[in-house]
C-alpha cells in the first residue's frame, strides 16, 4: 500500500532537491525576510510615533487636554478605539511616566501587544501534508498571496497543490490558475462545483501523490454572511475529517489599506472559522500599517506574512521586532 509519509528512496537530485539545498545552504532570512532598512521604507507612511511625541514633549504632565490630543493622533493612525483608549487611560492619574518618555512607553506597549499575540513564524511540519486554509474578503489579495506562497514553498523544494475553493467567481479560478502555473504548482479546480468537494479532491490527490502543501483558496463574499459561514464551515469540516492533523494555518488575508475596516473583517472571519494568523497585503502602499497592532490586541492574532510589492517574491516574513523598530525609526 502506498505510504504517504514515506520519503522517496535515494535517487539523482531533482530541480526541487537543488532548490531546497540552495535554501538550506544560504541565509534563508535574506530570502524570505525583509531587512530593517527596507521595512522602514515600507512603513514610512505609517510612522506616527514622532507626531505623538512632538505633541506632548514640551508638557510637564499628562493633562486631560494633552491626553485627548494624543488619543486623537493614535486613533487616526488606525490603532483602533479600544486599544487607543487603553494606552491613554494607562497614563491618567499616574506620575511615573512623563510626556518626555512617551516614545519609550509606546514602544514597550507595542512590543508587549505583538508578543502576546503569538509567534510570527509560519507553521510548517516536515515529512507530512501541510494545509493552509486562506480566507478573506474579495479584493484583499488572497489569490496573489496564494501564488506567492506557492512560489515560496516551491523554492524550498516542496510539492505544492492549490485548491480553487472560490468556485463562485470564474475570474477567481482563472487568476488562480495563472498564478499556480507561474509558481510551478499544480491546481485542482472545478468551475461552479461545490467548494468543499474541490477541497476533498485536493486532499485525496495530495495524499495519493505525496504532496507537501495544499493552499486552499476560498470565497469572501461578505454581502451574505450566512452563506459565507456555511461554505467555510463545510470546507473546514472536510479538512477536519480527511486530514485532521494537516491543518497548519487558517490564515486571514487583509489589505493594509482597509485600516479599521480590517477589524470588522477579522471579526466576521473569526466567527466563521478559527483563524490562527494574519497576512497583511499591500503594506508598501499603505499609511495604515498600524492596524497590525490593533488586530494583535483585539483578536490575539499574530501577523505572519506581509506583502510589500507586486513581484512574485515580494511576500515576506513578518518580524515584530523589525516592525516596531521601523515604526520608531531606529533599531534598539
N, C-alpha and C positions, 0 to 999 in steps of 0.2 A: 504493500500500500504506500502511496506517495506520502512522504514525511515532510510536511510543510516547514518544520523547524530545522530540518537537517541542512547543514551547509553543503555547498557543492564540493565535489572532490577536486583535488589539485588538478589544474589544467593551465594552459597557456594564458597569460594575463589578457583580459579583455580591455576595451577602452574604459569601461566603468571602473575596472580594477586600477588602471593607470590614473584616472581622475581621482579616485579615492586616496591612492598613495600620495599624489601630489598635495592633497589637502592635509594629509597626516604629516608630511614632511615639511610643510610650511607653517607659518603663523596664521592659524585659522581666524584669529581675531582681526587680522588685516583683510581677510576675505569677506567675512560676514558682518564685521562691526564697522562703525563709523568713528573716526578719530575725534578727539576733543575739538580741535580747530574747525573741522568740517561740521560737527554738530553745532558748535557755537554759531557758525554762519547760518545753518538751517533754522535755528530757533531765534535768530536775531530780531525777528518781528515780534516774538513773544516776550522778549526781555522787558519786564515791568518792574523788576526789583529796584532799579535806580530811581524810578519815578516815585515809588513808595518811600524810599529812603530820603529823597530830596524834599518830599512833602513834610517830613517830620524832623529832619536833622537839626533844625535850629530851635526846636522846642525843648524845654527843660523837663516837662512831664507830659503824659498822655492825657490831655484834656479831652472832654467829650467832643469838642469841635475837631480836634486832631484825629481822634479815633473814627469819627464819621467820614472824614476826608479819606482816611486810609481804607475804610470799608468800601467806599465808592470805587477807589482805584483797583482794589482786589476783585471786586465783582465784575468790573469792566474788563478784567484780564481773564475772565471765564474760569475763575476758581470755584464758582458755584456759591449760592447764597448761604447754604448751611455751613459749608467749610469756612467761608469768609467770616461769618458771624462767630464761629468757634475761635478762629485765630484772633479776632479783635477782642472778643469777650475775655480771653486769657490775659489781656493787657489792662483790663479795667480793675481798679481797686488794688493794684499791686505796686510795689516800689523797687523790685529787683531789676526789672528790665527798663532801661531808659530809651528814649527815642533815638539816641545816637547808636544804639545797639540793635536796631530793628532788623538790619540785614542778617545779623547772626541769629536772631530769633527766628526769622522766616526760614533760613537755611536749615536750622535744627528741626523745625516743624515739618518741612517738606521731606527731609531725609527720613524722619520717623514715619510719615504717611506712606511713602513708597516702600519702605522696609516692611511695614506691617501688611502690605498688600500681597507680599509673597515674592518668590523668586522670579527674575526676568528671563531665566533660561528656558528655552523651548524644550518641552518634554519629548524625548525620543528614547525608545527602548531597543537596544541592539538584538539581533537574531530573532525578531518576531515582527508581525504585522503591526504597523502604526497607522491609526486612523485619525485624521484631522477634520473635524466637523466645523465647517466655516459658515458663519451666519452674519447677517447684517442687512440693512435696507438696500434696495436697488439704487445704484449710483454711488455707493460708498467705496467701491473699488474691490469687491470680492473676487471678481473674475481675474483682474490683473494681479491681485495678490496671490491667487492660486497658481497662476502661471509663473510668477517669480519664485514662489515657494517650491514649485515642481523643479524649476531650474536649479535651485539651491541643493535639493536632495540629489538631483542627477549629478551635480558636480561632486557630491560626496560619494558617488558610486552606488546610489540606491536605485532600485527599480520602482518607478512611480506610476500609479494608476489614478486617473481623475474620474470621479463620478459626477456626471452632469445632472445634478438634482434639481436645478431650476428648469423644469420641463415646460413651464407655462409660457415663457418667452423664447421663441425660436432664435431671436438675435443673441440671447444669452448663451445658448448652446453653440451657436456658430462662433462666437467670440472665444468661448472656452476651448473649442476645437482648435482654433488658430493658435492660441497660447500654448496648448498642450503640445502641438507639433513643434512649435518654436522652442519649447523647453526639452523636447525629446522624451515626453511622457506619453503613455497610452491613455485612451479615454473610453469610457462606457457611456453612451448616450442613446436615448430613445425618445424622439420627439413626441410630445403630448402624452407620454406614458406617465403612470403613477410614479412620483419621485421615490417613494420607498422601494418600489420594485427595481428601480435603477440602482439604488444603493445595495440592495440584496444581490443583484447580479454582479456588481463590482466586488463585493466581498467574496463571493464564490470564485470569481475569476482570480482574485488576489491569492486566495488560499491554494487553488489548484495550480497556479503558475508561479508561485513563490515571489510575489511582490513584497517590497519592504514598506511601502507607503501608499495609502489611499487618501486623496484630497477630495472631500465631499463639498460640492457647491450646493447652495440652497436658494430658495426664493426669499424675497424680502419685501413683500407687499404689505405694508402696514395699514392700508386702507381698510382691510378686513382682518382684524387681529385674530378672530376666531379661526378662520381658515388657515392662517399662518401657523397658529399654535397647533392645530390639528395635524398639519403636514409635517412640521418639525418634530412633533411627538411621535408620529409614525416612523419617521426616519430614525430617530433615536431608539425606538423600540426594536427596529431591525438590527441596529448595531449591537444593542444590548443582548439580543437573542443569538445572533450569528457570530459575533466576535466580542464577547463581553470583556475580555482582558486587553483589547486592542485600542480602545479609545484613548489617545494620548492628549488631545486638546479639543475642547469645544471653544472655538475662538470667535469673538465678536469683532467684526471689521467696522471701524468708524472713520469717517472722513474728518480730518482735523479742522476743516473749515466750518463744520457744523456747530462748533462751540457748545453752548449749553443744550442745544438740541440733542447732542450726543448722550447726555444724561437720560433724557426721555427714551431714546432708542435703547440704551443699555437696560433700562427698567423693563421695557417690553420683552426683550430677548432673555432677560434673566427669568421672567415669568414663563417663557416658552421652553427653554432648556437650561440646564445647569451650566452656564458659561463659566469657563475656567480662566480665560485670559483675553487680552485685547490686542489687536493690531491696529495701529493708527496710520492711515494713509494720507498722502498729500501734505505731509508736515512741512515740506520745503516751501510751500506757497501759502502758509497759514500764519496768522498772528494770534491764533487761539490754541497754541500747543499746551497751555497751562491746563487744558481740560484733562490731561493725563493725571494731574494731581487730584482734580475733583472726582474723577472716576475711581481712583485708588481709594479715596476717602469714603465716598458714598457707597461703593459696592465691594470694596476689598479686592478689586481685580487688578492684577499686575499687567502692565503693557509689556509685550514680549518682542514685537516686531514693529518697525516704523518704515514707512515708505518715504523716500527722500528724493525721488526723481522718476522719470519715465522709462529709464533703461531697465533691462531685464535683471540686472544685478543691483538695482537701486532699492532692494529690500534688505534692511539692516537689523541686526540685533539691537534691542534697546538696553541701555545701561542706565540705571537710576543715578549712579554716581556721576557719570558723564553728563547726564541731563541736568542735574542740579548745578554742577559746575558751570555748564554752558549758560544756564539761566542767570547765574551770578557773575558770569563773565570772567571767571578765573578758576584754576584748579586749586583744590585745597592742599 
